[in-house]
Each structure stands twice: as C-alpha cells, then as structure tokens.
Amino acid sequence: MYDYTEKNLIVSSYVYEYPRPMVTVDAVVFCDSGANRHIALIRRRNEPYADCWALPGGFVEMGESLAAAAARELMEETGLCNIPLRQFYAFGNPGRDPRGRNICIAYVGMLSETASLCAADDAVEAVWFPVPSLPPLAFDHDKIVAMALEMVEKSL
C-alpha cells in the first residue's frame, strides 16, 4: 500500500506506464460590478503565448493543494494576496495547451474595488481590464472568463 502523506508525495515517486496530464490553476479575479466590472490579467513572459494576455495561473507543485497553488500563482504574478478564491470549474479539452495534455482547475474571486497590481515571476505586466473590452486571451482563457462571469452574475 502506498503512503499518500505530503512528505512521501514529495520524496517518493511512483511512475505509471500511462501518460499523465499536466495540472494547472487559473484565477479569475473581478473587481467592481455591472458595466464597471474589471478583471485582472497578466501579459505572459514565456512561451507558449509569450507577450499575450492571460489569466494569472500556472502549474500545481507537488505536495501543494489546488487552492494553495491558485493563491500562490495569483500572488506571484499580480501581487494580489489574501483574496478569497472559490473553485468553480475544471477545463480539460485536449489541445487547450500546445505543451501537451493540460487540465486546468479555475478559481474565481471578487474585490469591491481595484487594488494595485504588481507583475512578477512569469508575468511581464499585470493590468485591470474592463470586462466589455478584453484583449485576445491565451489558451482557452476566453472560455474560462465567460464561464466565471456567467457564474458571478447569476450569484448576484
């Protein structure tokens, strides 16, 4: 029997004979409401989609929970921290990431007003964009934003 404690997950490895997908998290953070609603986006530093706009997010580290990964990536790429995030959907269509099979767990958060953003890590720039005039987004982030927006509007 395999020991699934966090310590053994980090130290031990178990190799399956089957291919495994990558797992990432993305954070959709909105501020304000209605026609004045904005979303935090980053401009990517690295390929794929270098210099394109995207949601803050990235790979889940071994021994890290999904929620912790989402909060870490959001903080690393935008400077936003202590933002309540709620998991809302898993995106896993084959081909959504040119690097290979990737399953993304998406989180949503709401702020009552804009906060300062500070790009770092994999982000060249971090900006609040008005939802009605978003730029083209990397990966399938347009679908993630649309679903998050629909969910947020239904819960109001």
KEKE-3310 file (N, C-alpha, C; in steps of 0.2 Angstrom, whole numbers, plus 5000, padded with zeros to 4 digits):
npx = (5004:5003:5009:5001:5005:5010:5023:5029:5024:5032:5045:5045:5042:5030:5029:5019:5014:5006:5003:5002:4993:4996:4994:4986:4982:4971:4967:4953:4950:4939:4934:4924:4907:4894:4892:4905:4913:4929:4944:4958:4972:4987:5002:5010:5026:5033:5035:5022:5013:5020:5020:5007:4990:4983:4975:4980:4990:4996:5007:5003:5012:5021:5014:5007:4991:4977:4970:4980:4989:4983:4981:4995:5000:4992:4997:5011:5011:5003:5004:4993:4986:4978:4966:4949:4946:4937:4934:4928:4927:4933:4944:4947:4949:4956:4971:4970:4981:4997:5008:5005:4994:4983:4975:4965:4961:4950:4948:4938:4937:4932:4933:4929:4934:4946:4963:4981:4991:5005:5016:5026:5037:5031:5025:5025:5018:5004:4987:4972:4958:4944:4929:4920:4929:4940:4956:4962:4964:4976:4978:4963:4957:4947:4936:4936:4935:4922:4914:4916:4911:4898:4894:4896:4887:4875:4875:4873)
npy = (4994:5011:5026:5040:5052:5070:5072:5060:5061:5071:5066:5053:5044:5038:5029:5028:5017:5024:5039:5055:5069:5087:5098:5113:5129:5142:5159:5169:5185:5197:5215:5228:5231:5226:5237:5242:5233:5225:5215:5206:5204:5196:5199:5187:5181:5170:5157:5145:5157:5169:5186:5188:5191:5184:5174:5175:5162:5145:5130:5117:5113:5099:5091:5102:5110:5112:5124:5131:5133:5141:5153:5156:5157:5168:5178:5178:5182:5194:5201:5201:5196:5186:5185:5180:5165:5154:5138:5134:5127:5114:5114:5104:5101:5092:5098:5111:5117:5120:5114:5101:5088:5096:5099:5111:5119:5130:5146:5158:5175:5190:5207:5222:5234:5241:5235:5238:5231:5221:5215:5200:5186:5175:5184:5199:5210:5217:5220:5229:5225:5232:5222:5223:5226:5216:5211:5199:5183:5171:5153:5144:5154:5164:5157:5152:5164:5169:5159:5161:5174:5172:5164:5172:5183:5176:5174:5186)
npz = (5000:4996:5004:5006:5012:5013:5014:5009:4996:4991:4992:4987:4972:4960:4946:4933:4919:4910:4900:4908:4912:4913:4927:4930:4938:4937:4940:4941:4944:4948:4949:4956:4949:4937:4923:4926:4929:4931:4926:4932:4923:4916:4906:4897:4901:4896:4883:4879:4870:4873:4878:4876:4883:4898:4910:4927:4933:4934:4935:4946:4961:4967:4982:4985:4988:4977:4980:4987:4977:4967:4975:4977:4964:4959:4968:4965:4952:4951:4963:4971:4986:4999:4994:4993:4986:4975:4970:4953:4941:4930:4917:4903:4889:4876:4868:4873:4877:4870:4874:4878:4886:4896:4911:4918:4934:4938:4947:4955:4961:4970:4971:4980:4975:4964:4966:4969:4956:4953:4943:4942:4942:4931:4924:4913:4914:4923:4923:4926:4917:4908:4908:4897:4886:4883:4879:4866:4872:4879:4877:4882:4889:4886:4887:4900:4907:4902:4908:4921:4923:4920:4930:4941:4939:4940:4953:4960)
capx = (5000:5007:5008:5000:5006:5013:5031:5030:5022:5037:5051:5044:5039:5028:5029:5014:5015:5002:5004:4999:4992:4999:4988:4987:4976:4970:4962:4949:4948:4935:4933:4918:4902:4890:4896:4911:4917:4936:4947:4965:4975:4994:5005:5015:5034:5036:5031:5018:5009:5024:5018:4999:4987:4981:4973:4986:4990:5002:5007:5002:5018:5020:5013:5003:4984:4974:4968:4986:4993:4979:4983:5002:5001:4989:5001:5017:5010:5000:5004:4987:4986:4973:4959:4945:4945:4932:4935:4922:4926:4939:4944:4952:4948:4963:4973:4969:4988:5001:5014:5003:4988:4983:4969:4966:4956:4949:4946:4936:4937:4929:4935:4924:4937:4953:4969:4987:4994:5012:5018:5032:5038:5030:5021:5028:5014:4998:4983:4964:4955:4936:4927:4917:4934:4946:4960:4963:4967:4980:4975:4956:4955:4941:4930:4936:4932:4915:4910:4916:4907:4891:4893:4896:4881:4870:4875:4871)
capy = (5000:5017:5031:5047:5058:5075:5070:5054:5063:5075:5062:5047:5045:5032:5030:5024:5016:5028:5046:5059:5076:5092:5101:5120:5133:5149:5164:5174:5190:5203:5220:5232:5227:5229:5239:5245:5227:5224:5208:5206:5200:5197:5198:5182:5182:5164:5153:5147:5164:5175:5193:5188:5192:5178:5174:5173:5155:5141:5123:5115:5110:5093:5092:5108:5109:5116:5131:5135:5134:5146:5159:5157:5160:5175:5182:5178:5186:5200:5204:5201:5191:5186:5186:5174:5162:5149:5134:5134:5123:5111:5114:5099:5099:5091:5103:5118:5119:5117:5110:5094:5087:5100:5100:5117:5120:5138:5149:5165:5179:5196:5213:5228:5239:5239:5235:5239:5225:5221:5210:5197:5179:5173:5190:5205:5216:5215:5226:5228:5227:5232:5216:5223:5227:5212:5209:5192:5179:5165:5146:5145:5159:5167:5152:5152:5171:5169:5155:5164:5180:5170:5162:5178:5187:5173:5174:5192)
capz = (5000:4995:5009:5002:5016:5009:5014:5004:4989:4988:4992:4983:4965:4958:4939:4929:4912:4906:4900:4913:4910:4917:4931:4932:4941:4934:4944:4938:4949:4946:4954:4954:4946:4932:4917:4928:4931:4928:4928:4932:4918:4915:4900:4899:4899:4892:4878:4874:4870:4876:4877:4876:4889:4900:4917:4932:4934:4932:4937:4953:4963:4971:4989:4986:4987:4972:4982:4988:4970:4964:4978:4976:4957:4959:4972:4961:4945:4951:4969:4975:4991:5004:4990:4994:4979:4975:4964:4950:4935:4928:4910:4901:4882:4873:4864:4876:4879:4865:4878:4880:4889:4902:4915:4922:4939:4938:4953:4954:4966:4969:4975:4979:4971:4961:4971:4965:4953:4953:4939:4943:4941:4924:4921:4912:4916:4926:4922:4927:4910:4908:4905:4890:4881:4885:4873:4864:4878:4878:4879:4881:4894:4885:4889:4907:4909:4901:4912:4928:4923:4920:4937:4946:4938:4942:4961:4962)
cpx = (5004:5005:5007:5001:5010:5020:5033:5029:5028:5044:5050:5041:5036:5026:5024:5016:5011:5004:5000:4998:4995:4993:4990:4981:4976:4965:4959:4946:4945:4935:4927:4912:4898:4894:4903:4916:4924:4938:4954:4968:4983:4996:5010:5022:5036:5032:5027:5015:5013:5021:5010:4996:4984:4979:4980:4985:4996:5001:5007:5009:5016:5019:5009:4995:4982:4973:4975:4990:4989:4981:4990:5003:4998:4994:5008:5016:5007:5001:4998:4987:4980:4966:4955:4944:4941:4933:4928:4921:4933:4938:4949:4951:4955:4964:4972:4976:4993:5007:5012:4996:4988:4976:4970:4960:4956:4946:4943:4936:4934:4932:4930:4927:4944:4958:4975:4989:5001:5015:5025:5032:5037:5026:5026:5025:5007:4993:4976:4961:4947:4934:4924:4923:4940:4950:4960:4967:4971:4976:4967:4953:4949:4935:4930:4933:4924:4911:4910:4911:4899:4889:4892:4890:4875:4869:4873:4864)
cpy = (5006:5022:5037:5053:5063:5074:5065:5056:5067:5071:5056:5048:5038:5033:5025:5023:5020:5035:5050:5066:5081:5095:5108:5123:5139:5153:5169:5179:5196:5208:5224:5228:5230:5231:5242:5239:5226:5217:5209:5201:5201:5196:5193:5183:5176:5161:5148:5154:5169:5182:5194:5189:5185:5179:5173:5166:5151:5134:5122:5111:5103:5094:5098:5107:5114:5123:5135:5137:5140:5153:5160:5160:5167:5180:5183:5183:5193:5204:5204:5195:5191:5187:5179:5171:5155:5145:5133:5129:5120:5111:5109:5097:5098:5096:5110:5121:5116:5113:5103:5094:5091:5101:5106:5118:5128:5140:5156:5168:5186:5201:5218:5234:5237:5239:5236:5232:5226:5215:5207:5190:5178:5179:5196:5211:5213:5221:5224:5230:5227:5226:5217:5224:5223:5211:5202:5189:5173:5159:5147:5150:5163:5163:5152:5159:5171:5165:5158:5170:5177:5167:5167:5182:5183:5173:5180:5193)
cpz = (5000:5001:5005:5006:5011:5009:5009:4997:4986:4988:4987:4977:4963:4950:4936:4922:4907:4906:4906:4911:4915:4921:4932:4935:4938:4939:4940:4943:4946:4951:4951:4952:4940:4926:4919:4930:4927:4930:4927:4927:4918:4908:4901:4896:4895:4887:4882:4875:4874:4873:4876:4883:4891:4908:4921:4933:4933:4935:4945:4955:4967:4978:4990:4984:4981:4974:4984:4982:4967:4968:4977:4969:4956:4962:4968:4955:4945:4958:4974:4980:4996:5000:4991:4987:4980:4969:4960:4944:4934:4920:4907:4894:4880:4868:4867:4877:4874:4868:4879:4883:4896:4905:4919:4927:4939:4945:4951:4961:4965:4974:4974:4975:4969:4967:4966:4962:4952:4949:4941:4941:4933:4920:4919:4914:4919:4926:4924:4920:4911:4905:4898:4884:4883:4878:4871:4870:4875:4880:4877:4887:4893:4887:4897:4910:4908:4906:4919:4928:4923:4927:4942:4945:4940:4950:4964:4964)
residu = (MET:TYR:ASP:TYR:THR:GLU:LYS:ASN:LEU:ILE:VAL:SER:SER:TYR:VAL:TYR:GLU:TYR:PRO:ARG:PRO:MET:VAL:THR:VAL:ASP:ALA:VAL:VAL:PHE:CYS:ASP:SER:GLY:ALA:ASN:ARG:HIS:ILE:ALA:LEU:ILE:ARG:ARG:ARG:ASN:GLU:PRO:TYR:ALA:ASP:CYS:TRP:ALA:LEU:PRO:GLY:GLY:PHE:VAL:GLU:MET:GLY:GLU:SER:LEU:ALA:ALA:ALA:ALA:ALA:ARG:GLU:LEU:MET:GLU:GLU:THR:GLY:LEU:CYS:ASN:ILE:PRO:LEU:ARG:GLN:PHE:TYR:ALA:PHE:GLY:ASN:PRO:GLY:ARG:ASP:PRO:ARG:GLY:ARG:ASN:ILE:CYS:ILE:ALA:TYR:VAL:GLY:MET:LEU:SER:GLU:THR:ALA:SER:LEU:CYS:ALA:ALA:ASP:ASP:ALA:VAL:GLU:ALA:VAL:TRP:PHE:PRO:VAL:PRO:SER:LEU:PRO:PRO:LEU:ALA:PHE:ASP:HIS:ASP:LYS:ILE:VAL:ALA:MET:ALA:LEU:GLU:MET:VAL:GLU:LYS:SER:LEU)
# end
